[in-house]
Amino acid sequence: MNWVKGLVPGGKENFNSCLIIVDRFSKSVRFLPCQKEDTAMDTALLFWDNIISTCGIPKIIISDRDPKFTSEFWTNLYDILGAEHEFSTAYHPQKDGLAER
């Protein structure tokens, strides 16, 4: 998971950000429009509605170190789902390279 922030607002909801989720197995990419101001809960609902409900629970979730993904809420969600959480490393994009491209 990774973010593209600072987009020109567009659409009825004036989305100004995009959450990018890559399935490393199938190499499929999902671009989920959202607001830069969205909370960790808003992000989790996006993830639930667009990924877990259609693809199932992932075994490993790799994300950047955005505060939304490091919050206590997300930490508890990873535990409840039984998913392992790994962080991509700054200046070492190979770990999350598919989302960075």
LUMMI-447101 format. One line per field, with one value per atom (N, C-alpha, C): residue number from 1; residue in three letters; x, y, z. Coordinates in steps of 0.1 Angstrom, whole numbers, plus 5000, padded with zeros to 4 digits. Example, Ala and Ser with C-alpha at 12.3 -4.5 7.8 and 13.67 -1.06 7.14 Angstrom:
BEGIN
pos c(1,1,1,2,2,2)
code c(ALA,ALA,ALA,SER,SER,SER)
u c(5132,5123,5132,5128,5137,5129)
v c(4943,4955,4967,4978,4989,5000)
w c(5078,5078,5078,5071,5071,5079)
***
This chain:
BEGIN
pos c(1,1,1,2,2,2,3,3,3,4,4,4,5,5,5,6,6,6,7,7,7,8,8,8,9,9,9,10,10,10,11,11,11,12,12,12,13,13,13,14,14,14,15,15,15,16,16,16,17,17,17,18,18,18,19,19,19,20,20,20,21,21,21,22,22,22,23,23,23,24,24,24,25,25,25,26,26,26,27,27,27,28,28,28,29,29,29,30,30,30,31,31,31,32,32,32,33,33,33,34,34,34,35,35,35,36,36,36,37,37,37,38,38,38,39,39,39,40,40,40,41,41,41,42,42,42,43,43,43,44,44,44,45,45,45,46,46,46,47,47,47,48,48,48,49,49,49,50,50,50,51,51,51,52,52,52,53,53,53,54,54,54,55,55,55,56,56,56,57,57,57,58,58,58,59,59,59,60,60,60,61,61,61,62,62,62,63,63,63,64,64,64,65,65,65,66,66,66,67,67,67,68,68,68,69,69,69,70,70,70,71,71,71,72,72,72,73,73,73,74,74,74,75,75,75,76,76,76,77,77,77,78,78,78,79,79,79,80,80,80,81,81,81,82,82,82,83,83,83,84,84,84,85,85,85,86,86,86,87,87,87,88,88,88,89,89,89,90,90,90,91,91,91,92,92,92,93,93,93,94,94,94,95,95,95,96,96,96,97,97,97,98,98,98,99,99,99,100,100,100,101,101,101)
code c(MET,MET,MET,ASN,ASN,ASN,TRP,TRP,TRP,VAL,VAL,VAL,LYS,LYS,LYS,GLY,GLY,GLY,LEU,LEU,LEU,VAL,VAL,VAL,PRO,PRO,PRO,GLY,GLY,GLY,GLY,GLY,GLY,LYS,LYS,LYS,GLU,GLU,GLU,ASN,ASN,ASN,PHE,PHE,PHE,ASN,ASN,ASN,SER,SER,SER,CYS,CYS,CYS,LEU,LEU,LEU,ILE,ILE,ILE,ILE,ILE,ILE,VAL,VAL,VAL,ASP,ASP,ASP,ARG,ARG,ARG,PHE,PHE,PHE,SER,SER,SER,LYS,LYS,LYS,SER,SER,SER,VAL,VAL,VAL,ARG,ARG,ARG,PHE,PHE,PHE,LEU,LEU,LEU,PRO,PRO,PRO,CYS,CYS,CYS,GLN,GLN,GLN,LYS,LYS,LYS,GLU,GLU,GLU,ASP,ASP,ASP,THR,THR,THR,ALA,ALA,ALA,MET,MET,MET,ASP,ASP,ASP,THR,THR,THR,ALA,ALA,ALA,LEU,LEU,LEU,LEU,LEU,LEU,PHE,PHE,PHE,TRP,TRP,TRP,ASP,ASP,ASP,ASN,ASN,ASN,ILE,ILE,ILE,ILE,ILE,ILE,SER,SER,SER,THR,THR,THR,CYS,CYS,CYS,GLY,GLY,GLY,ILE,ILE,ILE,PRO,PRO,PRO,LYS,LYS,LYS,ILE,ILE,ILE,ILE,ILE,ILE,ILE,ILE,ILE,SER,SER,SER,ASP,ASP,ASP,ARG,ARG,ARG,ASP,ASP,ASP,PRO,PRO,PRO,LYS,LYS,LYS,PHE,PHE,PHE,THR,THR,THR,SER,SER,SER,GLU,GLU,GLU,PHE,PHE,PHE,TRP,TRP,TRP,THR,THR,THR,ASN,ASN,ASN,LEU,LEU,LEU,TYR,TYR,TYR,ASP,ASP,ASP,ILE,ILE,ILE,LEU,LEU,LEU,GLY,GLY,GLY,ALA,ALA,ALA,GLU,GLU,GLU,HIS,HIS,HIS,GLU,GLU,GLU,PHE,PHE,PHE,SER,SER,SER,THR,THR,THR,ALA,ALA,ALA,TYR,TYR,TYR,HIS,HIS,HIS,PRO,PRO,PRO,GLN,GLN,GLN,LYS,LYS,LYS,ASP,ASP,ASP,GLY,GLY,GLY,LEU,LEU,LEU,ALA,ALA,ALA,GLU,GLU,GLU,ARG,ARG,ARG)
u c(5008,5000,5009,5004,5012,5002,5006,4998,5004,4995,4998,4990,4997,4990,4992,4984,4986,4981,4971,4965,4956,4953,4944,4930,4922,4909,4900,4893,4885,4873,4863,4852,4842,4830,4820,4825,4833,4838,4851,4856,4868,4880,4882,4893,4906,4915,4928,4940,4937,4947,4943,4952,4949,4957,4950,4956,4959,4971,4975,4978,4971,4972,4976,4987,4992,4991,4986,4986,4999,5008,5021,5021,5010,5009,5004,4993,4987,4992,4999,5005,4993,4981,4970,4971,4967,4968,4954,4952,4939,4943,4936,4938,4925,4925,4914,4914,4905,4905,4900,4906,4903,4907,4905,4909,4922,4930,4942,4940,4928,4924,4918,4916,4910,4918,4910,4916,4921,4927,4931,4918,4907,4895,4889,4890,4885,4893,4906,4915,4912,4910,4907,4894,4884,4871,4873,4881,4885,4891,4901,4908,4898,4889,4879,4870,4864,4854,4860,4872,4878,4887,4893,4903,4898,4895,4892,4878,4869,4855,4856,4865,4866,4877,4888,4900,4903,4897,4900,4911,4915,4925,4939,4947,4961,4969,4979,4988,4998,5003,5013,5008,5009,5006,5019,5023,5035,5030,5034,5030,5042,5041,5051,5048,5056,5054,5045,5035,5025,5019,5016,5010,4997,4990,4977,4979,4991,4993,5000,5006,5013,5005,4993,4984,4980,4976,4972,4960,4951,4940,4944,4954,4958,4966,4974,4981,4971,4960,4950,4943,4941,4934,4943,4956,4965,4964,4964,4963,4950,4939,4926,4925,4930,4930,4940,4950,4960,4970,4971,4980,4993,5004,5017,5019,5024,5026,5041,5045,5059,5059,5069,5071,5081,5079,5089,5099,5111,5122,5125,5127,5130,5142,5143,5154,5158,5148,5150,5137,5132,5119,5117,5127,5126,5115,5114,5105,5090,5087,5074,5075,5083,5086,5075,5066,5055,5045,5044,5035,5042,5056,5063,5064,5063,5064,5053)
v c(4988,5000,5012,5022,5034,5046,5058,5069,5078,5084,5095,5107,5117,5128,5141,5151,5163,5164,5155,5155,5167,5171,5182,5176,5182,5177,5175,5164,5160,5151,5150,5142,5149,5143,5149,5151,5142,5143,5151,5156,5164,5156,5143,5135,5142,5142,5148,5139,5126,5116,5103,5094,5080,5070,5060,5049,5038,5034,5024,5010,5000,4987,4977,4970,4960,4946,4937,4923,4917,4914,4909,4896,4888,4875,4877,4884,4886,4898,4907,4919,4929,4926,4936,4948,4959,4972,4978,4983,4990,5004,5014,5028,5033,5036,5040,5054,5062,5077,5079,5089,5093,5107,5111,5125,5124,5134,5135,5136,5141,5143,5130,5120,5107,5102,5097,5091,5077,5071,5057,5048,5052,5044,5045,5057,5058,5050,5049,5041,5026,5022,5008,5004,5013,5010,5009,5017,5016,5003,4999,4986,4974,4975,4964,4963,4974,4974,4970,4974,4972,4960,4955,4944,4932,4933,4921,4916,4924,4919,4912,4916,4910,4899,4901,4892,4883,4886,4879,4886,4880,4886,4882,4892,4890,4884,4876,4871,4881,4889,4900,4913,4923,4937,4945,4951,4959,4974,4983,4997,5006,5018,5028,5031,5041,5044,5056,5057,5068,5066,5076,5075,5068,5068,5061,5046,5041,5027,5022,5031,5028,5031,5035,5039,5026,5028,5017,5010,5017,5011,5001,5005,4995,4984,4986,4975,4965,4969,4960,4953,4960,4954,4943,4945,4934,4922,4924,4913,4906,4913,4906,4898,4904,4897,4885,4886,4876,4878,4890,4894,4899,4896,4901,4915,4924,4938,4940,4944,4948,4962,4970,4983,4983,4992,4994,5003,5003,5010,5023,5034,5046,5045,5050,5050,5035,5026,5012,5007,5013,5010,4996,4987,4974,4966,4968,4960,4963,4975,4979,4984,4979,4984,4984,4975,4974,4986,4991,5002,5015,5015,5027,5030,5020,5022,5030)
w c(5000,5000,5000,4993,4992,4988,4990,4988,4976,4969,4960,4965,4970,4976,4968,4971,4964,4950,4947,4933,4932,4920,4917,4920,4929,4933,4921,4921,4909,4913,4905,4907,4916,4918,4927,4941,4946,4960,4961,4950,4950,4956,4952,4957,4954,4963,4962,4965,4966,4970,4964,4964,4959,4967,4971,4978,4967,4966,4956,4964,4959,4965,4954,4956,4946,4951,4944,4947,4941,4950,4945,4938,4940,4934,4919,4918,4904,4897,4904,4899,4895,4900,4898,4907,4902,4909,4911,4923,4925,4929,4923,4926,4933,4946,4953,4956,4949,4952,4966,4972,4986,4989,5001,5005,5013,5012,5019,5034,5038,5052,5058,5050,5056,5068,5077,5089,5087,5097,5097,5095,5101,5100,5086,5080,5066,5057,5059,5051,5053,5065,5068,5061,5061,5054,5039,5033,5019,5016,5025,5023,5025,5035,5037,5025,5021,5010,4997,4994,4981,4980,4991,4990,4997,5010,5018,5013,5011,5007,4993,4984,4971,4969,4976,4974,4987,4998,5010,5018,5029,5038,5033,5031,5027,5038,5035,5045,5050,5040,5044,5038,5045,5041,5042,5030,5030,5028,5037,5035,5038,5035,5039,5053,5059,5073,5075,5067,5069,5083,5090,5104,5103,5092,5091,5092,5087,5087,5100,5108,5120,5132,5131,5142,5150,5162,5170,5164,5157,5151,5140,5131,5121,5127,5138,5144,5150,5156,5161,5149,5138,5127,5121,5120,5115,5124,5137,5147,5145,5144,5142,5129,5119,5106,5105,5114,5113,5102,5097,5086,5092,5086,5090,5083,5091,5085,5084,5072,5070,5064,5068,5063,5052,5042,5032,5038,5033,5039,5031,5038,5031,5023,5011,5002,4998,4999,4995,4990,4978,4973,4968,4968,4962,4970,4983,4991,4986,4983,4978,4964,4956,4943,4934,4934,4925,4927,4940,4943,4939,4940,4937,4922,4914,4899,4893)
***
